């Protein structure tokens, strides 16, 4: 659920995105994000704002940008399994099982896509100018946020289901075998004493 001003926005398993009055719980508007689909229509994402536009996604219908005032659809990017929306100054990012990590521009047009081989990708985590994603059957991917270029890949041998964490120049990731990996900057070479 996301709250802005007097309204709360949330999605449901029936494919509906709903705006509710915070003070009373009254429904202000509802919008189906299922498209023409009848299966796997649930809205699994937490709605997020991109300026004055509300973004949400359903598994079957893809990513939607709607008006927060009345729920009217401004644009839709159809992709199955879209989840974990992330808005950064460079665009809108999300993951989906069949396509991996995806970047859209502010109008919903595809900027780039980076495959995450085998398994379900985690939510994207911003780290400096990069995005970090793990795969349930693979490992940790480091991707340039501006153009989607895969820079690094770490495979622990058993996949990584949990999303990585990034803070203070350090990245932490947990493998499916329960091993915790910490990544930081490479040590600087020692200067020879003169």
C-alpha positions as CSV (number, residue, x, y, z in Angstrom):
1,X,0.0,0.0,0.0
2,X,1.1,3.5,-0.8
3,X,-0.3,6.6,0.9
4,X,-0.2,10.2,-0.6
5,X,-2.2,12.9,0.9
6,X,-5.8,11.8,1.8
7,X,-5.6,8.6,-0.4
8,X,-4.2,5.1,0.0
9,X,-3.5,3.1,-3.1
10,X,-3.3,-0.7,-3.1
11,X,-3.8,-3.7,-5.4
12,X,-5.7,-6.9,-5.0
13,X,-5.5,-10.5,-6.2
14,X,-8.6,-9.9,-8.5
15,X,-6.5,-7.6,-10.6
16,X,-7.9,-4.4,-9.2
17,X,-6.0,-1.3,-8.3
18,X,-8.0,0.8,-5.7
19,X,-7.8,4.3,-4.2
20,X,-9.3,4.6,-0.8
21,X,-9.9,7.6,1.5
22,X,-7.5,7.3,4.4
23,X,-9.9,8.7,7.0
24,X,-12.9,6.5,6.1
25,X,-11.8,3.6,3.9
26,X,-14.3,4.7,1.3
27,X,-13.5,3.7,-2.3
28,X,-12.6,6.7,-4.5
29,X,-12.0,4.7,-7.7
30,X,-11.1,1.2,-8.9
31,X,-9.2,0.2,-12.0
32,X,-8.6,-3.3,-13.5
33,X,-5.0,-4.0,-14.4
34,X,-5.8,-7.5,-15.8
35,X,-6.4,-6.4,-19.4
36,X,-8.2,-9.1,-21.2
37,X,-6.7,-11.9,-19.1
38,X,-8.6,-14.1,-16.7
39,X,-5.7,-16.0,-15.0
40,X,-2.8,-14.8,-12.9
41,X,-4.3,-11.3,-12.8
42,X,-3.2,-10.3,-9.3
43,X,-1.6,-7.0,-8.6
44,X,1.6,-8.0,-6.8
45,X,3.4,-4.7,-6.8
46,X,3.2,-2.0,-4.3
47,X,2.1,1.1,-6.2
48,X,4.7,3.8,-6.5
49,X,4.7,7.4,-7.7
50,X,6.7,8.8,-10.5
51,X,6.0,12.5,-10.0
52,X,2.3,12.9,-10.5
53,X,1.7,9.5,-12.0
54,X,0.9,6.3,-10.1
55,X,2.6,3.1,-11.3
56,X,1.4,-0.4,-10.5
57,X,1.6,-3.8,-12.2
58,X,-0.4,-7.0,-12.5
59,X,1.1,-10.3,-13.3
60,X,-0.9,-10.8,-16.4
61,X,-1.3,-7.2,-17.6
62,X,2.1,-5.6,-17.1
63,X,3.0,-2.2,-15.9
64,X,0.4,0.6,-15.8
65,X,0.7,4.3,-15.3
66,X,-2.5,5.8,-14.0
67,X,-3.9,9.1,-12.8
68,X,-3.9,9.1,-9.0
69,X,-7.1,11.3,-9.0
70,X,-9.4,9.0,-11.0
71,X,-7.4,5.9,-12.1
72,X,-7.5,6.7,-15.8
73,X,-4.8,4.8,-17.7
74,X,-2.0,7.0,-19.1
75,X,0.0,4.1,-20.6
76,X,0.6,0.4,-20.3
77,X,3.7,-1.7,-20.9
78,X,2.4,-5.3,-21.4
79,X,4.8,-7.9,-20.0
80,X,3.9,-11.0,-18.1
81,X,5.1,-11.2,-14.5
82,X,6.2,-7.6,-13.9
83,X,7.0,-7.0,-10.3
84,X,9.0,-4.8,-7.9
85,X,8.7,-1.4,-9.5
86,X,11.5,1.0,-8.9
87,X,11.5,4.7,-9.9
88,X,14.9,6.5,-10.2
89,X,15.9,9.7,-12.0
90,X,17.0,7.6,-15.0
91,X,13.7,5.8,-15.5
92,X,11.3,3.1,-14.3
93,X,12.7,-0.4,-13.5
94,X,11.2,-3.7,-12.8
95,X,11.8,-7.4,-13.1
96,X,9.9,-10.2,-14.8
97,X,10.7,-14.0,-14.9
98,X,10.8,-14.4,-18.7
99,X,12.6,-11.1,-19.6
100,X,14.8,-10.3,-16.5
101,X,15.5,-6.7,-15.6
102,X,13.7,-4.0,-17.6
103,X,14.0,-0.3,-17.9
104,X,11.3,2.0,-19.3
105,X,11.3,5.7,-20.0
106,X,8.7,8.0,-18.4
107,X,6.3,7.4,-21.2
108,X,6.4,3.6,-20.8
109,X,8.6,2.9,-23.8
110,X,11.3,0.2,-23.5
111,X,14.8,1.6,-22.9
112,X,16.6,-1.7,-22.4
113,X,16.3,-5.2,-21.1
114,X,18.9,-7.5,-19.5
115,X,18.2,-11.2,-19.3
116,X,18.6,-13.0,-16.0
117,X,19.2,-16.6,-16.9
118,X,17.0,-19.2,-15.3
119,X,14.7,-18.6,-12.4
120,X,12.8,-15.7,-10.9
121,X,14.7,-12.4,-10.6
122,X,14.7,-10.4,-7.3
123,X,13.6,-6.8,-7.0
124,X,16.2,-4.4,-8.4
125,X,18.4,-2.7,-5.9
126,X,20.0,0.6,-6.7
127,X,23.7,1.0,-5.9
128,X,25.6,4.0,-7.2
129,X,25.1,4.0,-10.9
130,X,24.2,0.3,-11.0
131,X,21.3,-2.0,-10.4
132,X,21.7,-5.2,-8.5
133,X,19.5,-8.2,-9.1
134,X,19.7,-11.8,-8.0
135,X,18.2,-14.9,-9.7
136,X,16.7,-17.9,-7.8
137,X,18.6,-20.4,-9.9
138,X,21.7,-18.2,-10.7
139,X,23.5,-15.5,-8.7
140,X,24.1,-11.8,-8.4
141,X,24.0,-9.5,-11.5
142,X,25.5,-6.0,-11.6
143,X,24.0,-3.9,-14.4
144,X,24.5,-0.3,-15.5
145,X,21.3,1.5,-14.8
146,X,21.7,3.9,-17.7
147,X,22.1,1.4,-20.5
148,X,21.5,-2.1,-19.1
149,X,25.0,-3.4,-19.7
150,X,25.9,-6.5,-17.6
151,X,29.1,-5.6,-15.8
152,X,29.6,-8.3,-13.3
153,X,28.0,-11.7,-12.5
154,X,28.7,-13.8,-9.4
155,X,27.4,-17.4,-9.2
156,X,27.6,-19.0,-5.8
157,X,26.5,-22.3,-7.3
158,X,23.1,-22.6,-5.7
159,X,21.2,-19.5,-6.7
160,X,20.1,-16.4,-4.7
161,X,16.4,-16.0,-3.9
162,X,16.7,-13.0,-1.6
163,X,17.3,-9.5,-3.0
164,X,20.7,-8.1,-2.3
165,X,21.3,-5.2,0.0
166,X,23.6,-2.3,-0.6
167,X,24.8,0.3,1.9
168,X,27.9,2.4,2.5
169,X,29.9,1.0,-0.4
170,X,29.2,-2.6,0.4
171,X,26.9,-5.1,-1.3
172,X,25.6,-8.1,0.7
173,X,23.9,-11.1,-0.8
174,X,22.6,-14.4,0.6
175,X,22.8,-17.6,-1.4
176,X,20.1,-20.3,-1.3
177,X,22.6,-22.4,0.7
178,X,22.6,-19.9,3.5
179,X,26.1,-18.4,2.7
180,X,26.4,-14.7,3.1
181,X,28.6,-12.9,0.6
182,X,29.9,-9.3,1.1
183,X,31.4,-7.4,-1.8
184,X,33.2,-4.1,-1.5
185,X,35.7,-2.1,-3.5
186,X,39.0,-3.7,-4.5
187,X,41.8,-3.0,-2.1
188,X,44.2,-0.3,-3.2
189,X,47.8,-1.6,-3.9
190,X,50.2,-0.7,-1.2
191,X,52.7,2.1,-2.0
192,X,56.3,1.0,-1.7
193,X,58.2,2.9,1.1
194,X,61.1,5.0,-0.1
